Amino acid sequence: PGVGLVLDLGAVRTVTRVDLLLSGAGTSVEVRMPKAKAGSAPMKSIDQWTKLASADDAATQVQLPLAQPQDTRYVLVYLTSLAPMGDGYFRSGIAEITVHGN
């Protein structure tokens, strides 16, 4: 389980890396792309997305390079674990996303 943000790049682009500025060190995060080419981003299940990169217990600034460049229009930044805030509370946020590629 998790929560994510779908980015629409406007057209198919070659993605090589995603940089994140997070609020909350200790967040676990994944970068995903749709398994199937479609005219819109799949929104029914995380199973419709392929994991391309991830970081567990990430710092507030994290670079997520992809093993290979990927052509996609949609990118999912998916938080799988939130940063601990103390007293049993957890919170994370995404302050900035930079998608690198062509």
Secondary structure, 3 states (H helix, E strand, C coil): CCEEEEEEEEEEEEEEEEEEEEECCCEEEEEEEECCCCCCCCCCCHHHEEEEEEEEEECCEEEEEEEEEEEEEEEEEEEEECCEEECCEECCEEEEEEEEEC
